[in-house]
């Protein structure tokens, strides 16, 4: 796949493919098990599956930005922290 016309790297292309796969996975999940009714979480908010996906993606973006600003280690550690964060959001928020 030639992404040079947009000046993308393979990492950027992979990032957007993963986001698209997450949205497709949420659609399949809703089709297979309908009724993602709002759930009252630990923050006191009523959230649906889509809300929790959005919160986990937004939080992951901030985790990565904070990692780039304050840490010197490889970015894979921020990705692992983001995965743990997303699991926690879907479990308790």
Order of alpha helices (4+ residues) and beta strands (2+ residues): alpha-beta-beta-alpha-alpha
